[in-house]
Amino acid sequence: MLPLNVLLGHIVADHAFTNNAKIRTYKGSKLIGHILWSVLAILAFTFDTLLKSPSGIALLIVFVSLHAFLDIGRVKMYQKNKRIVDLIEAAGILLAIIINTLCFDTLSQSYLTPEFVLYLLGMSAVSVGVTYLFRNFYPAKEFLPDVDGISERLAIFIFLLASKPLFVVISIVIAFLYRLVFVKKADHTWWISPASGILISLLWKVLLYT
């Protein structure tokens, strides 16, 4: 299994623990704060390996510099063309994959096992990854609140990978009842959210256990 630490660092920096849509509006100290957070997030998953060699340090400097450049670029393009921002963010993921590929051997020595890194990537994909699609493409509500959806899909992911189907069903029922009581107005994301959570979780189970 391939170590994907750099990719995980990038995903955490730009998507986890933050609203990706809001980052595009950052300016001044907020933008600088996000760039610094990104550096720390990337280092959190790579410091024990890439900082041990000159080549690793060079790749790390290149990546965080380009990451910061892309952060500034999407802020500048946000008011002009939002679809270009999507391309910039896709370029960031591609860049992370390229840098990751260049240092597979070094990253394989990390205290974080490839299985654990892949598990965390799965949690990101099933939670904020789906929310990213909701906000940007369908139903394309840029600042759509999706805390209940993220919680539901994370529960599905954890229980499905732990082979606890009953708890998966309970998670879906609880999420539905929550929406019924507190959200009230039915929305098509009510069924897309658990369906996507199940599909992504099944895919990750195959990746991790085959």
N, C-alpha and C positions, 0 to 999 in steps of 0.2 A: 504494500500500500504506500502511495506517495505522500510525503510530508507537504502539507499545504499551508504552512504557518504564515507566509507572507500574504497569501490570499485572505486568510482568516483575519489578519491584522487590518487589511484594507477594508474588509466588510464591516468589522467592528467599528473602525474609525468613521466610516461614512454612513452606516445604517443602524447599527445596534446602539441602544441607549440614547437615541436622538431621532428627531423628525427630519428625515432627509429633505423634505420639501422646504423646511425652514432654513436649512443651511444655505440654500440658494439665495436667500434674502439677506444673509449676514453681511455686515460692513464694519470697517474699523476694528475695534477691540473684539467684537464678537467673532469676526472672521479670523483674526489672529489667534483667539482662544481656541477656535475649532482646529486650526492648523497645528497648534501645540498639542491639543488632545489627540490628533491623528498620529503625531510623532510618538506619543506615549503608547497609544494603542498598538501601533506597529511594533514598537520595541518590546511590548509585553509578551509577544509571541516569537520574537526573534533574537532578543538580547543575549541569550545563553549560547547562541551559535554564531550569528553573523558578526558579533563584536569581537570574536576571537581571532580573526584573520584580516589582513589588509584588504583582500578581495571582497570579503564579506562586508566590511565597513564601507568600502567603495560602492558596492551594490546598494547598501542601505541608504547611503547619502543620495545616490542617484534616485532611488525610489521615493524617498520622502520629499526630495526637491521637486520631482515631477508631480507628486501627489499634491503638494502645495500649489504648484503652477495650475493644475487642473481645478483645484478649489477656487482659485482666483478667477480662472476662465469661466467657470459655470456661473459665478456671481455676476460677472460682466455680461454674459450672454443671456441671463435669465429674463431681462426686460426686453430683449430683442427677439429671441426665438427659442421657445421652450423645448422644441424638438432637438435643437442643437445641443441643449443641455443634456438630453438623454444620451446623445452620442458621446458627449464628453464623459459622462458617468460610465458608459459602456467601455470607453477607452481606458478609464481607470482600472476597471476589472481586468481588461486584457493586459494592461501593463503589469498588474500584480501577478498575473499568471506567467508572463514572460520572465520577470525577475525571479519568481518562485522556481521556474524551470532551470534557471541558470545556477541555482544553489541547492539543488535537491540533495547532493551528497552531504553538504554542511548541515542542512536542516534535519537530515535523518539522525543526527546526533543529539537532537533536542530532548529535554526532559519531558516535553509534551509528545506523547505517542501519536503517530499518524491517525490511529483509530479515534483517539480523543479529539484531535483537531477536526477530523471529518464529522464527528458527532456534533461538535459546536457549529460547524458550517451548516449542518442539517437543521439545527435549531434556528440559525439565522435565516435560512432559506424558507422554512415553514412559517416563521413569524414575520419578520420585517420584509422578507422577500416578497411574500404575497401582498403585504400592505403596500409595498412599492408599486406593484402592478395595479392595485386598486386605485391608488392616488394618481398614477400617471397615464394609465391606458384604459382601464375599465373598472368602475364607472367614470374614471378620470376626474375625481374630486380631489383637488390637490392637497387640501388640508383635512381630508377625511379622518375623523377620529376612529381608531380601530383597536383600542385597548382590549375590548372584550374579545374581538376576533383573534388578536395575538395570543391572549391567554388561552383561548379555546384550542388553537392550533398547536401551541406548545404542549398542552396537556395531552392532546392526541398523539403527538410525536413521542413524548416520553413513555406513555403507556403502551403504544403500539410497538415501539422498539423493545419494550420490556415484556412483550407477549402477554399483555393484559387487556384482551378485547372488551371485557365487561367494563373496565374503567374508561375505555375509549367511548363506549356508548354512554356511560354516565356523564362524561365530560361534555359530550354533544348535547345531551338532554338539559344539563344545568345551564349551558350557554344559551340554548333556545329559550328556556324559562326566564333567564336574566333579560334577554332582549324583549321578550313578551311583556315583562313587568315594567322594565325601566325605559326601553327604547320605544316600544309600542308600535310605531309605524313600521310595517313590514318592508323589508328591502331585499333585493335579490342577492346581496352579499351574505344573507343569512344561510343560504345553502351552499354558495360558492366557497365560503370560508371553511366549513368542515370538510367539504368534498376535496378541496385542494390540500387541506391538512392531511387527509388520509392518503391521497395519491403521493404526495411528497414523502410522507413517512414510510410508505411501502417501498418507494424507490430507495430511500436511505437504508432501509433494512437490508435490501438486496446488496447495496454497495458495501455495507459493513460486515455482512455475515456470509458472503459468497466469494 
